[in-house]
């Protein structure tokens, strides 16, 4: 049957008295036209079946995966592949008398088939990637990196296959050649290899996910991770700019991931005010009576004063000097007031650490630090809560006869005579 389809022109022109050479070339020309017609018909049929029918079915099904296959042109590439496979089988028959050109044409065709197969696999993987990204369990995973790793492996096999086709060599000989030039290959693909290793470590150790807020001072990145690739990680900063970070830097350099804060019950507030050392002093009884009017510490001062007086009496303390025995200081009472204020503030998470602590004195004064967690982790609300707390603390300082340290300004240094 095949002989009749692709050899009738040769027999016809031979019977008409044409020479062997002319009949052969005319037969080749006719066969090429026939082959083109067959390819067009096969492509048209499969285009109708695969593209149009599959697209219609995809619209009727509930799953989105088949729609993504259509969107990534998987059926289109398959519709191209089937005619090429037909041509690959047919060419040796119609060009058997042109061995040299048959070899060149066949090699080129087979290389194109390899590339087209890689395109088909890539389109399927892209459809898988798009589908997984829509699932909640995979929305924060570096799917792009996984797909890129698979495609790199497939392209390595594809390029190897092309080399085998071009040079008609065995795979053993090819690998022996690659072994000899492996050092050069490693040097050329150094960044890709580093990115590949880093991508695996980032994924296995769960260092970064899509959607994480990261701060990477070395690259000026401070924002949300929007994409993780084999070679780079894209961060959309809060000023809406985009920073690209090499994936390998995530395991070779230090960066901050705020995921732990976002998953916790609050966002940390850690800020201090500097109190002048010379404003700290012991308080007398009449001064304590005035501070008892501050409702948050009224009961504390009464109980504390009773305990101190009892201790001093039992130990026969000479109170002619204030320093003797136990006493209360304005700074100590101020710290207690801040603790009480934080305990009643609606913006503080009471289930997490809440304290006001006294830090190491410095040349600029005594740092009194608030260490607590806001119950609202949203940036704007967090800043509002922290500002509200410190507005109140700064305004409260004079009530305890304390002073906040600040560098003197020109107006404070120079006075008019």
C-alpha positions in Angstrom: 0.0 0.0 0.0 2.8 2.4 1.0 4.7 1.5 -2.2 1.7 2.3 -4.4 1.1 5.7 -2.7 4.6 7.0 -2.8 5.9 5.2 -6.0 3.2 5.7 -8.6 4.7 8.8 -10.1 8.1 7.0 -10.7 6.4 4.1 -12.5 4.2 6.5 -14.5 7.1 8.6 -15.8 9.2 5.6 -16.3 6.5 4.1 -18.5 6.3 7.3 -20.4 9.9 6.9 -21.4 11.6 9.3 -19.0 15.1 8.5 -17.7 15.8 6.9 -14.3 17.1 10.2 -12.9 14.2 12.4 -14.1 11.6 9.9 -13.0 13.2 9.7 -9.5 13.3 13.5 -9.0 9.7 13.9 -10.3 8.6 11.1 -8.0 10.4 12.9 -5.1 8.7 16.2 -5.9 5.2 14.5 -6.1 5.8 12.7 -2.9 6.7 15.9 -1.1 3.5 17.4 -2.3 1.6 14.4 -1.2 3.3 14.4 2.2 2.5 18.1 2.6 -1.2 17.4 1.9 -1.3 14.4 4.3 0.4 16.5 7.0 -2.1 19.3 6.5 -5.1 16.9 6.7 -3.7 15.1 9.8 -2.9 18.4 11.5 -6.4 19.8 10.6 -8.1 16.7 12.0 -6.2 16.5 15.2 -6.4 20.3 15.6 -10.2 19.9 15.5 -10.2 16.9 17.8 -7.6 18.0 20.4 -8.0 21.8 20.5 -11.7 22.5 19.8 -13.3 19.5 21.3 -11.0 19.5 24.3 -11.6 23.2 24.8 -15.3 22.6 24.7 -15.1 19.8 27.2 -12.8 21.9 29.5 -15.5 24.6 29.7 -18.1 22.1 30.8 -16.0 20.3 33.5 -15.8 21.6 37.1 -12.1 21.2 37.5 -9.8 24.1 36.4 -6.9 21.9 35.4 -8.1 21.1 31.9 -8.8 24.8 31.4 -5.2 25.5 32.4 -3.9 22.9 29.9 -5.8 24.8 27.2 -4.5 28.1 28.4 -0.9 26.8 28.3 -1.4 25.5 24.7 -0.8 21.8 25.6 -3.3 20.5 23.0 -1.9 22.9 20.4 1.6 21.4 20.7 0.3 17.9 20.7 -1.6 18.7 17.5 1.7 19.7 15.9 3.5 16.6 17.2 1.3 13.9 15.6 1.9 15.1 12.0 5.6 15.3 12.7 5.7 11.7 13.9 3.9 10.7 10.6 6.6 12.6 8.6 9.4 10.9 10.6 8.0 7.5 9.6 7.3 8.5 6.0 10.5 10.3 5.0 12.7 7.2 4.9 10.2 5.7 2.4 10.0 8.6 0.1 13.7 9.6 0.2 15.2 6.1 0.2 17.1 6.9 -3.0 18.5 10.1 -1.4 20.3 8.7 1.5 22.4 11.8 2.2 19.5 14.3 2.2 17.3 11.8 4.0 19.9 11.7 6.9 20.0 15.5 7.2 16.3 15.9 6.9 15.6 13.1 9.4 18.1 14.5 12.0 16.6 18.0 11.7 13.1 16.5 12.1 14.0 14.4 15.1 15.6 17.4 16.8 12.5 19.4 16.2 10.4 16.5 17.7 12.6 16.5 20.8 12.1 20.2 21.2 8.4 19.9 20.7 8.1 17.1 23.3 9.9 19.4 25.7 7.5 22.2 25.0 4.6 19.8 25.6 6.0 18.7 28.9 6.7 22.3 29.9 3.1 23.4 29.1 1.8 20.5 31.2 4.1 21.5 34.1 3.1 25.1 33.8 -0.6 24.0 34.0 0.3 22.0 37.1 2.1 25.0 38.6 -0.9 27.3 37.9 -3.3 24.8 39.4 -1.2 24.2 42.5 -0.8 27.9 43.1 -4.6 28.2 43.4 -4.7 25.6 46.2 -4.4 27.0 49.7 -2.0 24.3 50.8 0.5 25.2 48.0 -0.1 28.9 47.7 3.0 29.7 49.8 5.3 27.0 48.3 8.1 27.8 45.8 6.4 25.9 43.0 8.3 27.8 40.3 11.6 26.5 41.7 10.4 22.9 41.5 9.2 23.3 37.9 12.4 25.0 36.9 14.5 22.1 38.4 12.4 19.5 36.5 12.7 21.5 33.3 16.5 21.8 33.7 16.8 18.1 34.1 14.6 17.5 31.0 16.5 20.0 28.9 19.7 18.2 29.9 18.3 15.0 28.6 16.9 16.8 25.6 20.2 18.4 24.6 21.9 15.0 25.2 19.4 13.4 22.8 20.0 16.1 20.2 23.8 15.6 20.4 23.3 11.8 20.0 21.1 12.4 17.0 23.5 14.9 15.3 26.7 12.9 15.8 25.2 9.4 15.7 27.2 8.5 18.8 26.5 6.3 21.8 25.5 7.8 25.1 28.6 6.1 26.7 30.9 8.1 24.5 28.9 11.3 25.1 29.2 10.9 28.9 32.9 10.2 28.6 33.3 13.4 26.7 31.2 15.3 29.3 33.4 13.9 32.1 36.5 15.3 30.4 34.9 18.8 30.2 33.0 18.6 33.5 35.1 21.3 35.1 34.3 23.7 32.4 30.6 22.8 32.6 30.6 23.4 36.4 32.3 26.8 35.9 29.7 27.9 33.2 26.7 26.7 35.2 28.0 27.7 38.6 25.2 30.1 39.4 22.6 27.7 38.2 24.1 24.9 40.4 24.2 27.2 43.4 20.7 28.3 42.8 19.5 24.7 42.5 21.2 23.7 45.8 19.9 26.8 47.5 16.4 26.3 46.2 16.3 22.8 47.6 17.6 24.0 51.0 15.1 26.8 51.2 12.3 24.5 50.4 13.4 21.6 52.7 14.2 23.9 55.7 11.1 26.1 55.0 13.2 29.3 55.2 11.0 31.4 53.0 7.5 31.0 51.6 5.6 33.1 49.1 3.7 35.8 51.1 6.3 36.0 53.9 7.4 39.4 55.1 11.2 39.5 55.0 13.9 42.1 55.7 17.2 41.7 53.9 19.3 44.8 54.7 22.2 43.8 52.4 19.9 44.1 49.3 17.6 46.8 50.7 14.6 44.5 50.8 11.8 45.0 53.2 8.5 43.6 52.1 6.5 40.5 51.0 7.9 37.6 48.9 6.0 37.4 45.7 8.0 34.9 43.7 10.6 32.2 44.4 12.6 31.0 41.4 15.6 28.8 40.9 17.9 31.8 40.6 16.1 34.7 42.3 13.6 35.6 45.0 11.4 38.7 44.3 10.4 40.9 47.2 7.8 43.6 46.8 8.9 46.3 49.2 6.4 48.4 51.2 7.1 51.4 48.9 5.9 49.2 46.0 9.3 48.8 44.5 10.6 45.3 43.8 13.9 43.9 45.0 15.5 40.8 43.4 17.6 38.7 45.7 19.8 35.7 44.5 18.3 32.5 46.0 21.8 31.4 47.2 22.0 34.5 49.4 19.1 33.1 51.5 21.4 30.4 52.8 24.8 32.3 52.7 23.7 35.6 54.3 21.5 36.6 57.3 18.0 37.9 56.8 14.9 38.4 58.9 11.7 36.5 58.3 8.7 38.0 60.1 6.5 34.9 59.7 6.9 33.9 63.3 5.5 37.3 64.4 2.6 37.0 61.9 1.7 33.5 63.2 2.0 34.5 66.9 -0.6 36.3 69.0 1.0 39.7 68.8 3.7 42.0 67.4 6.5 43.1 69.7 6.8 46.6 71.1 10.4 47.3 72.3 11.0 50.9 72.8 12.5 53.0 75.6 12.6 56.6 77.0 15.8 58.0 78.5 15.4 59.5 82.0 17.9 62.0 83.3 19.9 60.5 86.2 19.9 63.6 88.3 16.0 63.7 88.3 15.9 60.3 90.2 15.4 60.6 94.0 13.7 59.2 97.1 10.2 60.4 97.8 8.9 61.9 101.1 5.6 61.0 102.7 3.8 64.1 101.6 4.9 63.5 98.0 3.5 59.9 98.2 0.2 61.3 99.3 0.1 63.4 96.1 0.9 60.4 93.9 -1.9 58.3 95.5 -4.3 60.4 93.5 -3.1 58.6 90.4 -5.7 55.8 90.3 -3.7 53.1 88.6 -1.1 53.0 91.5 -3.2 54.1 94.5 -3.6 50.6 96.0 0.0 49.8 95.2 1.3 52.9 97.0 -0.8 52.3 100.1 0.2 48.6 100.4 3.9 49.4 99.6 4.0 52.3 102.1 2.6 50.1 104.9 5.2 47.4 104.1 8.1 49.8 104.1 7.0 51.6 107.4 6.5 48.2 109.1 10.0 47.1 108.0 11.7 50.4 109.1 9.9 50.3 112.5 10.8 46.6 113.2 14.4 47.3 112.3 14.7 50.6 114.3 15.7 52.5 111.1 16.9 56.1 111.7 14.8 58.0 109.2 16.4 61.3 110.0 18.2 60.6 106.8 16.0 59.5 103.9 18.6 57.1 102.6 18.3 54.9 105.7 16.1 51.8 105.5 13.7 51.1 102.7 12.3 53.9 100.6 10.4 54.5 97.3 11.8 56.4 94.4 10.0 58.4 91.8 11.6 56.2 89.1 10.5 53.0 90.7 6.9 54.2 91.1 7.0 55.5 87.5 8.0 52.0 86.3 5.2 50.5 88.3 2.8 53.0 86.8 3.8 52.0 83.3 3.3 48.3 84.1 -0.2 49.1 85.4 -0.9 51.2 82.4 0.2 48.4 80.0 -1.9 45.9 81.9 -5.0 48.0 81.3 -4.3 49.1 77.8 -6.8 47.5 75.2 -4.1 47.3 72.5 -1.8 45.0 74.5 -1.9 41.2 74.4 -2.1 40.2 78.1 -1.3 36.5 77.3 2.2 37.4 76.2 5.1 39.1 78.0 4.2 42.6 79.4 6.8 44.5 81.3 8.6 47.8 81.9 12.2 47.2 82.6 15.2 49.3 83.8 18.2 49.0 81.4 21.9 49.7 81.9 22.4 53.4 82.5 24.2 55.3 79.7 25.9 58.6 79.2 22.5 59.8 77.9 20.5 58.7 80.9 18.6 55.7 82.2 16.7 53.7 79.6 13.2 52.7 80.8 12.0 50.2 78.2 8.6 48.9 77.4 8.6 45.3 76.3 5.2 44.0 75.3 3.1 42.7 72.3 0.3 44.5 70.6 -2.8 42.4 69.9 -3.1 43.8 66.4 -0.3 42.9 64.1 -1.3 45.1 61.1 1.4 47.6 60.5 -0.8 50.8 60.7 -2.7 49.7 63.8 0.6 48.5 65.4 2.2 51.9 64.9 -0.9 53.6 66.3 -0.9 51.4 69.4 2.8 52.0 70.1 2.5 55.7 69.5 -0.5 55.9 71.8 1.4 54.2 74.6 4.5 56.4 74.3 2.4 59.6 74.0 1.0 58.8 77.4 4.3 57.7 78.9 6.1 60.9 77.8 3.2 63.1 79.0 3.2 61.2 82.4 6.9 61.8 83.2 6.5 65.3 84.8 3.9 63.9 87.3 6.7 61.8 88.9 9.1 64.8 89.0 11.3 63.1 86.4 12.9 64.5 83.3 13.4 63.0 79.8 16.9 63.4 78.4 17.3 65.2 75.1 20.3 66.9 73.5 20.3 70.6 74.2 19.3 72.8 71.3 20.7 76.2 70.4 17.9 77.9 72.3 18.8 75.9 75.4 22.5 76.7 75.2 22.4 80.4 74.4 20.3 82.9 76.4 20.0 86.6 75.8 21.7 88.9 78.3 
